[in-house]
Amino acid sequence: MVVRVIPVGDKPVTLGRDLSNRVVLVDDSVSAHHAVVERGPSGPLVRDLGSTNGTTINGQPVVSRRKLEHGDQLMLGPDVTLRVRFVGAQQGGQLMLRDVTAGTAYLLGDRFVIGSAPDSHGRLVEGPARAAVIVVHGDGEVWLNHELEGTERALELGDAFEVAHSTFRLELSPSGSSLPPTAQPTLAARFPYRLTVTLDQAAGAMAVLRDERTNKECSIRSEQRVALLYLLAKQLRDDRALRVLPPLAGWCHDEDLMVGVWGRQGLKGAASKYSVLLHRVRKDVDSAGLDPTCIEKRRGATRLRVGKVVLT
């Protein structure tokens, strides 16, 4: 599965197989000029351009044009699926995480840690120091990194999940009412790490992640793990050189990372291999006493969040 984020601005977004489209979809079920998404007076609209296999919203055919709503599933033919997300403030209040088991609630900043460590935002009575991490991205997408299970997934409003026998649910704070007394904003995540990646064939590839405050260090020599860290570090270095805004810097499409690690011929079944690879790199980082969520995941993309990168 290939995932891309397609922003819709003032210029219409044309979708289809033909190279003249703003978004080219290489799928035989998609027409050369399949559909267009554009802004209307009351929100975004989608128009089918006479495609062979049709366009649907939540399973309903688009005959001429239809308005898009947050959360809609837009399908082009039988195989290409797009999810509609509205970016910016949501009606109803701020994002909030409710601890259903404990009866408490917390406002969400950009990062929220659930665990037994004293500095966790959501404290567990027992269990690992860092059991799960919730990351809120700049476009409003919320991502759960469930470190206990070794899984990651996007969260939508109303979604509930369990961590160490405690149940949590993503909600909006009630509009016009006071927040629960336990609600508290989180601080922005900062990773004062330095990553050095060496691809010297004679000495062997190696990646060293070092906390410049505590001098804790993680050394990685596995070829595939080093390759992944090199690709992430290179993207972050290049984006910083181009002065890309911090919320956008460093993101790599997962498919590009898979190709970089295994080659295009190794793409078959690479999604599951990639999940395992990412999990093992984070385990290496965690075992060294460093925060593994410095490698950040979202839908279809991964990035590195460190202070410095050195590539040799």
C-alpha positions in Angstrom: 0.0 0.0 0.0 1.4 3.4 -1.0 0.3 6.4 1.0 0.7 10.1 0.1 -0.6 13.3 1.6 -2.2 15.5 -1.0 -3.0 19.1 0.2 -5.9 20.9 -1.5 -5.3 24.6 -1.9 -6.7 27.3 -4.3 -5.5 25.3 -7.3 -7.6 22.3 -8.2 -6.1 18.8 -7.7 -6.5 16.7 -10.8 -6.2 12.9 -10.4 -5.6 10.3 -13.0 -3.1 8.1 -14.9 -2.1 10.8 -17.4 1.2 12.6 -16.6 -0.5 15.9 -17.0 -2.4 15.4 -13.7 -1.2 17.1 -10.5 -1.4 13.7 -8.9 -0.5 10.8 -11.2 -2.0 7.4 -10.1 -0.3 4.4 -11.6 -3.3 2.0 -11.4 -5.0 0.3 -14.4 -8.4 0.8 -12.8 -7.9 4.6 -12.8 -8.8 6.6 -16.0 -6.3 9.0 -17.7 -8.3 11.9 -16.3 -10.4 10.4 -13.5 -11.5 13.1 -11.1 -10.7 16.6 -9.7 -10.9 17.9 -6.2 -11.3 21.7 -5.8 -12.5 24.3 -3.3 -16.1 25.3 -3.4 -18.0 28.1 -1.7 -18.8 25.9 1.3 -15.8 23.5 1.3 -14.0 21.1 -1.0 -15.8 19.3 -3.9 -15.0 16.3 -6.0 -16.0 16.0 -9.7 -15.9 12.8 -11.7 -14.4 13.5 -15.2 -16.3 10.7 -17.0 -14.1 8.0 -15.7 -14.5 4.4 -16.8 -14.7 2.8 -13.3 -16.3 5.7 -11.5 -15.8 7.7 -8.3 -17.5 7.1 -5.0 -17.8 8.8 -1.6 -18.4 6.3 1.3 -19.7 3.9 -1.3 -22.1 6.3 -3.0 -21.4 7.1 -6.7 -20.4 10.7 -7.6 -22.7 11.5 -10.6 -21.5 15.0 -11.2 -20.0 16.7 -8.2 -20.2 16.1 -4.5 -19.2 18.0 -1.4 -16.5 16.4 0.7 -16.7 16.1 4.5 -14.0 15.4 7.1 -13.5 11.6 7.3 -15.0 10.8 4.0 -13.6 7.8 2.1 -13.1 8.8 -1.6 -12.5 5.9 -4.0 -11.3 6.2 -7.6 -12.3 2.9 -9.2 -12.1 -0.2 -7.1 -8.5 0.0 -5.9 -7.5 3.6 -5.1 -8.7 5.0 -1.7 -8.3 8.6 -0.4 -9.2 9.7 3.1 -10.5 13.3 3.5 -9.0 15.2 6.5 -9.7 18.9 7.3 -6.7 20.6 8.7 -6.8 23.2 11.5 -9.0 23.8 14.5 -11.8 21.4 15.0 -15.2 22.5 16.1 -16.0 21.6 19.7 -12.8 22.2 21.4 -9.2 21.0 21.8 -7.9 17.5 21.4 -8.2 15.6 24.6 -7.2 12.1 25.8 -9.5 10.6 28.3 -8.3 7.9 30.7 -11.6 6.0 31.0 -10.2 3.6 33.6 -8.9 6.3 36.0 -11.6 8.9 35.2 -9.1 11.6 34.2 -8.5 13.7 31.1 -5.5 15.5 29.5 -5.2 18.2 26.9 -2.9 17.0 24.1 0.1 19.0 22.9 2.3 17.6 20.1 3.4 14.6 22.1 2.0 12.6 25.0 3.7 9.7 26.8 1.8 7.0 28.7 4.0 5.0 31.1 5.1 4.5 34.7 8.1 6.9 34.5 7.8 9.9 36.8 7.9 12.3 33.8 5.2 10.5 31.9 2.2 12.7 31.0 -0.2 9.8 31.6 1.0 7.9 34.6 0.5 4.1 35.0 0.6 2.5 38.4 2.8 -0.3 37.0 4.2 -1.4 33.7 7.0 -0.1 31.5 8.4 3.4 31.8 7.2 4.2 28.3 4.3 2.0 27.2 2.8 4.2 24.5 3.4 7.6 22.8 0.8 9.7 21.1 2.0 12.3 18.5 -0.2 15.1 17.2 1.1 16.3 13.8 0.7 19.8 12.5 -2.1 18.9 10.1 -4.2 17.4 12.9 -3.3 13.7 12.3 -2.9 11.8 15.6 -0.6 8.8 15.7 -0.4 6.1 18.4 2.9 4.3 18.9 2.0 1.4 21.1 5.4 0.3 22.3 4.1 -2.6 24.4 2.5 -4.2 21.4 5.1 -3.0 18.9 2.3 -1.5 16.7 1.5 1.9 15.3 -1.7 3.4 13.9 -3.6 6.6 13.2 -6.3 7.6 15.8 -9.6 9.2 14.9 -11.9 11.0 17.3 -13.8 8.5 19.4 -11.2 5.8 19.0 -10.4 3.9 22.2 -7.3 1.8 22.9 -5.8 -0.2 25.9 -2.4 0.3 27.5 -1.4 -2.0 30.4 -5.1 -2.7 31.4 -6.0 1.0 31.2 -8.4 2.2 28.5 -7.9 5.6 26.8 -10.1 7.4 24.3 -9.4 10.4 21.9 -12.0 13.1 22.3 -12.5 16.9 21.9 -12.9 19.0 25.0 -16.5 20.2 25.4 -17.1 23.5 23.7 -17.9 26.4 26.1 -17.3 24.3 29.2 -14.4 24.2 31.6 -11.8 21.4 31.2 -11.4 18.6 33.8 -9.0 19.7 36.6 -6.6 17.0 35.6 -6.3 18.4 32.1 -2.8 19.7 31.3 -0.9 20.6 28.1 2.1 18.7 27.1 5.5 20.2 26.3 7.0 20.2 22.9 9.2 17.1 22.4 13.0 17.8 22.2 15.6 15.3 21.3 19.1 16.6 22.0 20.7 13.7 20.1 23.5 13.6 17.6 23.3 10.8 14.9 26.5 9.9 13.1 26.2 7.4 10.2 29.3 5.9 8.5 29.0 3.9 5.3 32.7 3.1 5.0 32.7 -0.3 3.3 36.2 -1.2 4.6 35.4 -0.6 8.3 31.7 -1.6 8.0 28.6 0.5 8.1 27.8 1.9 11.6 25.3 4.4 13.1 25.9 6.0 16.5 23.1 7.9 18.3 24.4 10.0 21.2 22.5 12.0 23.8 24.7 15.1 24.2 23.3 15.9 27.6 23.9 12.5 29.3 26.5 11.0 26.9 24.4 7.8 26.6 25.1 6.2 23.3 23.5 3.6 21.0 25.7 1.9 18.3 24.1 0.0 15.5 26.0 -2.1 12.9 23.2 -4.1 11.2 23.4 -3.2 7.6 19.7 -2.7 7.0 19.2 -0.7 10.2 22.1 1.5 9.4 20.7 2.0 5.8 17.4 3.1 7.3 19.0 5.6 9.6 21.2 7.0 6.8 18.2 7.6 4.6 16.3 9.4 7.4 19.3 11.4 8.4 20.0 12.5 4.8 16.4 13.7 4.4 16.6 15.7 7.6 20.0 17.2 6.7 18.7 18.2 3.2 15.5 19.7 4.5 17.3 21.8 7.0 19.7 23.0 4.3 16.6 24.1 2.3 15.1 25.8 5.5 12.1 23.6 5.5 9.8 24.4 8.4 10.5 22.1 11.4 7.1 20.4 11.4 7.6 19.4 7.8 11.4 18.6 7.9 12.7 15.1 7.6 9.6 13.2 6.4 10.4 10.3 4.1 7.7 8.3 2.3 7.8 4.7 3.5 7.9 3.4 0.0 11.1 5.4 -0.7 12.7 4.0 2.4 11.8 0.5 1.5 13.4 1.0 -2.0 16.4 2.5 -0.3 16.9 -0.5 2.0 15.9 -3.4 -0.2 15.8 -2.1 -3.8 12.7 -1.9 -6.0 12.8 -5.6 -6.7 12.4 -6.2 -2.9 9.2 -4.1 -2.6 7.0 -7.2 -2.6 6.0 -7.9 1.0 8.3 -5.0 2.1 5.6 -3.3 4.2 5.6 -6.0 6.8 9.4 -6.2 6.7 9.6 -2.4 7.1 7.5 -2.5 10.2 9.7 -5.1 11.8 12.9 -3.2 10.8 11.6 0.0 12.3 10.5 -1.8 15.5 14.0 -3.3 15.8 15.8 0.0 15.4 13.6 1.5 18.0 14.3 -1.4 20.3 18.1 -0.8 19.9 17.6 2.9 20.8 15.4 2.0 23.8 17.8 -0.6 25.1 20.6 2.1 25.2 18.4 4.3 27.5 17.5 6.7 24.7 14.0 7.7 23.6 13.0 5.5 20.5 10.3 8.0 19.5 13.0 10.2 18.1 12.1 8.1 15.0 8.6 9.4 14.4 5.9 7.6 12.3 2.7 8.7 10.6 0.5 7.4 7.9 2.8 6.3 5.1 5.9 8.3 6.2 8.7 8.3 8.8 11.1 10.9 10.0 14.0 11.4 12.4 13.9 14.1 15.1 17.4 14.8 16.4 19.5 17.9 17.0 22.4 17.1 14.7 23.2 14.6 11.9 26.7 13.7 10.6 27.0 11.6 7.4 30.5 10.2 6.5 
